[in-house]
Amino acid sequence: MKNIRNIAIIAHVDHGKTTLVDQLLKFSGTFRENEQVGIRVMDNNDIEKERGITIVSKPTAINYKDYRINILDTPGHADFGGEVERIMNMVDGVILVVDAFEGTMPQTRFVLKQALEYKLKPIVVVNKVDRPNADIQKTLDEVLELFIELGADDSLLDYKVIFCSALKGTSSYSMDLNTQKEGMDPIFETIINEIPSPNTDANAPFQFQPSLLDYNDYVGKIGVGRVERGTVHVGDIVTCMRLDNTNRNFKIQKLYGYIGLQRVEIEKAEAGDICAIAGLSDVNVGETICDPATLEKLPPLRIDEPTMQMTFAANHSPFAGKEGKLLTSKKIEDRLFKESQKDVSLKFISLPSSESYLVTGRGELHLSVLIETMRREGFELQVSKPEVIKKEIDGEIYEPFEDLQIDVPDQYVGKVMELLGDRFAELINMNSENGQTRINYVIPSRGLISFSSNFMVLTSGYGIANHSFKEYRKVIPQVIGKRKLGVLVATDTGMATAYALKHTEERGQMFITPGVEVYEGMIVGENKYAMDMGVNVVQTKSLGNQRSANKDFTVVLKAARKMSLEDCLDYINHDELLEVTPSSLRMRKKILNLSERKKYEAHHPEEYK
C-alpha cells in the first residue's frame, strides 16, 4: 500500500482552517521556490475571499517526506453542511481546528458530530494561540467536554493536540507559547503517526463513489471521490450503478488527481487515491462506479434537504437591460442548470405560465451566494423574499427548526431576548462570564429570515449569532419575522433630488441619495410608521423670477442607509421583489403602480395580514 493519508480539516466558521491549509502547503515544499502563493489560497473564488468563508469543498494534496497527504478543506457554515458529511466518506481522519480565544462554537459541534458518527480518528489543532486574551486551557476543557457530550468512545477520546498560529506559520506540541517554532512539522508528523492509511486493496475489483461533483462544458459532470478498492485507467470501460437501480456502462475519458492547488490529468488511480472521474455526463453523488464484472453497490450518501426557497425571474423593471448583459429567462435557466450540476443541494423547477424559477437551497447564505455570483457574471434578475420549505407528515404541516447560539456583551441581552421572543425562539440555556453572555435557543427557521440585520443593529455590531439545522416540528401558526415598519415608495420616475429628499427624510430613513435614478414603485426608504407611503423624490424646486432670501443655502441630508444583498433579502416583504443587476440592488413593489397596488390590496386583504 502506498504511503497515503486522507484527512478533512473541519472547524467553525473563521477558526482558521483555510489559513492553516495555506501553511501546510507552504511548509510541505509542495510549491516551487519561485511560485507565488496568495493568502487563503484554497478560497479561490472572489466571494469566498471577501467573506472569509469556504463555500465549496476542495481537495488538495501535499507531498511530505515519503507520504502523500490528501487534504479536504471543508465549509464551516451550516448552510454548506451537506458537503461536510459527504466528505467524511472520503477520509480516514480529521483535523479539528479550534480558536484558542472563542473555544468551541455551534459549527464545531456540528462538524465534529459528523466526524464521530463516521468513527474518524481526530487530531485537535488549537489555533490562534498568540491571540490576546486567548485561554488555551479553557479551550482544551471545552473540546474534551464536547467529545464526551457527543458520545465519543475511548479510542476517539485519546486524541493528540497541536498548538499553532496559522497566521504566523508557527506550531508546537506544547501549550507553552515559548515553544512555538516556525513550520508545521508537529502537524505533519502527527498526521502520519495518528491517521491510519486507507484500508483498501489495490488488487480487488475496482469500486468508486462520487462524494462531490464538479462540472465543465467539455465533459459535463465530473465525479470526485475516493477509490474504495482496485485500480482504474483512462480508457477503461466501467459500470455506473445508478440511484434508480439501473446500470450504465461508460468509458473513462479523463482521470484527474490533485497536487498542491492544481487538478492534474493522470493515467491511473489506485485504491485510497482521491481523484475525479469524467466520462458519464450525468453522474450523481452517491452512485457506485465499479468493474462491470463485479457489480457491488456502496451504501447511498445522505444529501441535505433544502430548507429555503425563493423565486428567480428575468428582470422586467422599468430599468431592465440597462446594466447587465445576461437578461433572458433562458440564460437564467441555463445558469441554474449548470449550478445544480455541481451543487447537489440546489434544485430548481420552472413555474408554469411564467418565466420564473422556484429555486431551493440549504439556507439564506447558500442562495445569496448564488445570486451574488450571478450578478458578478453580468446577470440581471429579480428575486422574491426567501421562504422556508414546509413538509406534510401524516396529514400535518411541519416546518424546519434550528439551534441558535448568541454571544453578546451583557448590556444587549435584554434587547436580544425581546427580539427573539417575538420570533417564538425557545430559550434553552444561558451563561454569563467576563461581561459576555452566551444564550442558546431553538427557533423556527422562519424566525431567522430578516434576523441578522436587526440583530447587528441592535447589538451595535458586537453580537455573534450562529445557527444549524435541528429538525422538523409542527408549524407555529403565528406570523414570524415580518417587517414592523412600512416603506417609502417612489410615485414618480426620474432622478432623485436633494430638494425632494430633504422634504421626504422627515417621514423616515432614506435608502437612496441625490442623483440616483428611481422609478414608480421602487422602495426608496423606510417609513417611521407601520404603513407604506408614496413619496415624490424627484421633485425639483420651482423657479420663480424672485430670488428667495434662502435660495442658496446648501441642503444637508442625513446619511442614507446602505443595504447589502443579504440586508435587502431580509428586508423585503412578500409583496415586494429585489431587482439585482451587476451594479445595483433595487427593492421594489411587485405591483409598481400605486392605484393598481391599492386595488389589489383591497381585494386580497389576507395576503397583507
N, C-alpha and C positions, 0 to 999 in steps of 0.2 A: 504493500500500500504506500502511495506517495505521502510525503510529509505535508498533509493538508490540515488546516484548521478553519472551520466555518463558524463565524460569530456574528451576532447582531449587536449593535450599540443601541441601548434603549435608555430613555430618560424623560423627565418632564420638559415641557417647552422651555427653551432658553437656559438649560442647565449646562450646555457646552458640548453636546455630542459632536456637532459638526466641526467645531473648532478642534476638538480632540482628534478627530479623523485627519484633519489637516496636519497636525503634528506627527501622527503615526506615519502618514505618507512621507512627510519631510525627513523624519529621523530613521526611516527604514532604508533610505537610499534608493527608493523607488523612482524618484525624479532624478534626471540628469543634473550634474553640477550647474549647467548654464540654463536650466529650464525655469521659466518664470512661473511662479505659483502665487496665486492671489490668496486673499483671506477667505475662509469658509468656502473652499473650492468645491466642496460637494454640493452646495446650494448653487446650482449653476443657472437657474433662471432668475430674471430680474426681480420678480415678486418675492421669491424666497430670500434674495439678498436684502431687499428693502425691509421686509417684515421680520427678518431674522428667524424665520421658521423653515422647517423642512416640510415640503408638501408631498414629494414623490420619493419613494424608497429607491435607493441607488446602490448597486453593488460596486465594490472596488476591490482590488487585490493588491496585496503587499508581499514582496519577497523579503524575508528576513532570515539571514544565515541560510540554512538549507530548507527553510519552510516556506510554503505558500499560505498566507493568511487571507482568506476571503472575508471581507467586512461588508455588512449591510447597515447603512445609516438609515434609521427609521424615523418617521414623523412622531412627534411627541404630542401633537394636538389631538383631542378626542375625535374631531371630525375625520381624521385620517387613520382611525384606529384599526379599520379593516385591513389595511396594509400591514400593520404590526403583526396581527395574528397570523396572516399567511406566511410572513417571513419566518415565523417560528418553525415552520416545516422544513426550512432550507438549512438550518444551522444546528450546531451541537452545543452551543453555549452562548451566554450573553454577557456583555459588559454593562452593568447598571451604573450610569453616571448620576451622581447626586451633588447638588450645590451645597458647599460647606456652610453657607450663610442661610439659605432658605430651607434646607433639610428636605424631608420627603413631602411631596405635593400630590394633588389628585392624579395627575397622569403618571407619576412614579408608581402609584398603587396600580393603576390600570395596566401599564406595560409589564410590571413585574408579575402581576396576576397571570397574564398571558404566558409569560416565560415559565412560571412554576407549573402551570397546567400541562405544559409540554415536557416537564421534568428536565429542563435545560440547566446545565452547570453554570452558576453565576460567578462573576468576578465583580466586586464593587469598586468603583473608582470615585473617590471623594475629590471633586473638582473645586477650583477657586479657593484653595486653602489659604491663599495670600490676601484674600479679600478682608477689608476692615470689618471687625465685629463677627468674623466667621467663628462658629462654635463647632469645632470638629467633633468633640466628644458627644455633644448633644445630637449631632447628625448621625454618628455611629449608633447611638442608642435608638434613634428613630428608625434607622434602617433595620436593625435587629428586631424591633417591635413589629415592624411591617412584615418581615419574613414570617414571624411567629403567627401574626394575625391572619396572614394569608394561607396558613396551614403547611408551610414548607417542612418536609421531613428532615431527619437528622443529617442525611448526606448533603442536602442543599443548604442547610444552615452552616455547614463547615466551609464558608466561602472566604476567599482571600481578599484583602483590602489594599488598594494602592492609593497614595495621596498625590495630587498633582495640581499644577496650574497650567491648564491647556493654553491659556493666552500667552504665558511666558515660555511655555515649552519645557517645564521642569517637572520632575516626578521623584518619588521616593517610596520605600517600603514603610517608612515611619511617619507618624503624625507630627513629629518634631520638624518645624519649618527649616531649621538649620541644616537638615539632611537633604533638602531639595537640590537636585543636580540637573543640569541641562540634559535633555534626551528623554526617551520613552522606554529605555531598556527594561525597567521593572514591569511595565505593562506587557511588552513583548514576551519576556521570559515567563510571566505568569500565564499568559495565553497558551504558550507551548506546553508548560508543565501541568496546567489545570484542565484545559479544554480537551476533551477526547477527540481523536481523529475520527472521521466519518466511519460508521460501522457498515461498510459496504463491500461488495465483491465485484471486482472489475471483470471477472471471467464468467459471471452469471448472465442470463439473457437480459438485454437492455430494458431499462424502465426509467421513466422521467415524468415529472408532473409540473406543469407551469403554475407558479405561485403568483407571478406578476406578469403584466403584459406590456409590451412596447409596440410601436406602430411606425411604419414608414410607407410612403406612397409606392415604393417599388415592390416590396414583398408582402405588404399587408401587415397583419398582426404577427408579432414575434413573441414566443413564449419564453419567459425567464424562470429558471428553477434549478434544482439540484439533480444531477444524475443519481438516481437511487441505487442502481446497480448496472453492471455491464459497461460496454463501450459503444460509442456511436461515431460514424464517419460521415463527412459530406458525401452525398450521393446515395446513402443507404435508403432502402425502402422500409418504412416503419408504419405501424398502425396506431391511429388515434382512437381510443375508446371514449366515445362522446358521453356527455352528461345525460343525453336522452336514450342511452343504451344501444346506440348504433355504432358501428365501427367504420373507419375510413382509412384506407392506405394512402400514403403520400411519400414523396421523395424529399429528403433533407436537402434543401437548396443551399442554405448557409448555416454555419455554426459560428457563434461569437463567444469569445471569452473576455475576461477583464484583466487589465493590468494598470495599476495607478488609476487615472481618471479615464483611460481610453477603453472603448469597446473595440476589440480587435478580432478580425476573422481568424478562425482556427480550423484545422483539418479534422481533428477528432476531440472527443471529450470522454473522460472516464468516470467511473463511479466516484462520487464525492465532489466532483467539479461543479461549480456554479457556472452555468452557461445559458446562452439564448439560442433557440432553435427557430429557423424560418423555413417555410415550405408549405404550411397549411394556413391559408389567408384568414380563416375564421376560427382559429384555435381559441379555446376558452380556459380561464383559470379553473383548476381542479380536475381537468380531463387527464387521462393517462396516455402517454405516448410510449409504445413498447415494441419489442421484437414481434413480428407477425406470427412467429412460430410459438410464442409463449404469451398468450393473452391473459394477463393478470392485472386486475384493476386496483389502483390505490384508492383509499377512502377519499370521498369528495371533501373539498375545503369549504369551510363556512365563510360566506360573504356577508358583510354587514348590510342589514336592510337600510334603505333610505328612510330618513325621518322627516325630511323637509322638502317642500315642493314650491315651485314658482313658475310663472308663465314667461316665456321669451317670445318676442314677436318683432317683426321688422318695424322700424321707426316710421310712424306716419304723422308726426307732429308738423306744425307749420314750418319748422326749420329743417325738416328731413332732407338728407342728402347734401347739406352744406359743409359738413366737417369730416365725414367718413368716406371710405371708398368701397366698403363691402356693405351693401344696403338691402339686398333682397332676402326674402324668407328662404329661398333655395340655398343661398350662401350660408345662412344661419343653420339650416338643416344639415348641410354638408359638414359644417364645423362641429356641430353637436355629435354627428355620427362619428367623426374622427376621434373626438374626445372620449366617447363611450367605448371605442375600440380598445383604449388602453386603460381606462378608469372603470373598473368593474362595478363600482358603487354608484356610478352615474347612469341614469336611464332617462330616455325622453320619448314622448309619443306626440304625434301630430293631432291637434284638436280639430274635430270635424267642422266643416264650413267656416274655417278661419285660417289665417296664415300665422297661427300661433302654435307654440310647442309647450307642453307641460313637462318641465324638467325636474327630476327628483334627485336628491343627493343626501349626504350624511349630516348636513347642518348648514348654518348661515355662512360660515367661513368657507366651506367647500364650494358653495355656489358663488359666493362673491369673488373668490379667486378665479373661477372660470370667467365671470363677467369682466373682471379687470384684465385678464389675459386677452379676451376677445376685443376689448376696446383698444388695447395697445396694438393689436393686429390690424386695426382700421375698420372694425365693425361699428355700425350704428344699430342700436336695438332699443326696445323698450321692455321693461320687466315689471312684474307685479310684486306686491309685498309677499315675502316668504310665509308659507303656512305649514303647520305640522301635518303629517300624514296620519290619519286615524285608521283604526282597524276594526273590523267586526269580528267578535269572538263569541260564539254561542248566542247569537242574536243581540248582543250588547256591544256598544261602541266603546273602544279603548283608545287612549292616546299615550304618546311616549312621555316618560318622566326622567329626570336627570338628577344625579348627585351634584350639588353645587357647594363649592368651598370658597368662602370670602375671607380675605385678610385685609383688615383696615386699622388705621390708628383709632384709638379709643373714642376720640371726640365725634367720630362719624357713625358709631354703632347704632344709635337711636334712629337716625335718618335712614340707614340701610335696612334696618329691621322693619321700619314702616313701609319702605318701598317694596320689600319682599312680601310683607303681609298682604299688600294689595294684589300680589300676584299668586296668592294661595300657596306660598312656599311653607313647607313644614320644617320647623326647627328641630334639628337632631342633636346638635352638640355645640358648646360654646366655651372657649378658653381665652383668658387674658394673660399676657405676660409682657413686661417691659414696654408698656404703652401701646402694644399691638393686640388686637383681638382676632381670633380665628373662629368663624362661625360655619357650621355645616348644615346644609338644608337638603331636602328632597323637593324638587319643584317641577311642575308640568313644563315640558319643552316650550309650550306656548308662552310661558312666563318669561322666557329668555329672549324672545323676539322684542327688540327695542329696549332691552335691559341695559346693554353695555354702555350706550351713550349717556343714558340717565345716571347710571352708576358712576361713571367717570366724572360727570359734572358735580354730582352730589358729594363725592369724596375728594374733590379738587385734584383729581388725578393720582391720589395716593392709594386708592383701593386696588386690590388684585382679586379678580374673580376667575375661577376655573371650574369647568363642569365636564361630566362624562355621562354617557347614556346609562340608565339604570334598568328600566323595564317598562312594559306597557301596563297601565292601570285604567280603571273605568274613568270615562270622561267627566271632568268637573263641569257642571252646566253653566257656570258664570263666564262672562266676558272677561278676558285677562289681557292686560298689557296694551289696551287701546289708548291712543294718544288722548290726553285730557284736554288739551287746548286746540282751538280751531286754527285755521291758516288764513293768511292774507293772499288772495288770488287776483292776479292781474286781470283787469277788464278790457284792456286795450293792447294793441300790438305796436311795438316801436322800441326806441332806446330809452332806458331809464334815465331820468334827470335828477340832479341834486335837489332842484326846487321841489319836485314831486315827492322824493324820498324824505325830505325834511318834514313835509306835512303828514307823511304816512307813518314814520317811525314812532310817533307817539301812540299808535294803535298796537304796537308790539315790537318784536325784534325782526330786523330785515335779514334776508339771506343773500341779497344782491347789492351791488354798488353802482354808482352812476356810470353810464356808458355801456351797461350790459343790455343786450338785445332781449326783449321779452315778448311773449305772445299771450293772447287771451286764454285764460285757463291755466296759466303757469303759476306755480306756487312761488311767491316772492318773499314770504316772511311768515312769522308765527304770530297769531292774534293773542292778545292777553286774556281773551275770554274763550269760552268753550265752543263758540260758533265760528263758522267760516265767514269771511268778509271779502267782498270785492273791492279792490283799490285801483286807482289810476296812478301808475308810477311813471308814465311817460309825459305827463302834463308839463307844459312849459309856461313860464311867466308871460302874461300878456304884455305886449309892448305898447305903451301909450306915448303921446307927444311929450308929456310932462316927465321930467326926471324926478323920481321919488327920492326923498331925503336919504333913505336907507338902501338905495338900489345896489350900491357897490359893495355891500358887506359880503364877506366870504361865508358860504354855507358850511357849517361844521356838523358832520354826521357822526352818529355812534358807529362803532365798528360792526360790520356785518358778521353774522355767524358763519364760520367756514364749515362745510359739510363734506365728510369723506363719503366714499361709496357705501361703506357699512352704515354710517350715520343715516344716509338717505334711505337705505333699505329698511333700517329700523324705524324710521320716522313716518314713512307713508302709510296711509290707511287703505282699506280695501277698495275705496272708490277712486284711488289715485294710482299713478304709474311713475316709474323713474325712466326718463329718457337718458340713454348712455351713448355718448359719442367719444371719439378719441380725445377731444379737448374739453368737453362739457358734461356736467351732470345736471339735469333739469328735472325737478319734481313737478308733476302736473296733475290736473284732474283728468279722469278717464273721459268725461264729457266736458269739452272745453267751453262751450257757450253757456253763459250764466243762466239765461231763461230756460234753455233745454235741460240744464242740470237741475234747476228748481222743480221743473215739471216731473222729471224722473224721480227725484226725492219724494215728491208728493204722492206718487203712485207706488213707490216701493219703500214705505217707512220702515219695514222690518230690517232692511239692509243697513239702516243708519242708527240702530239702537246702540 
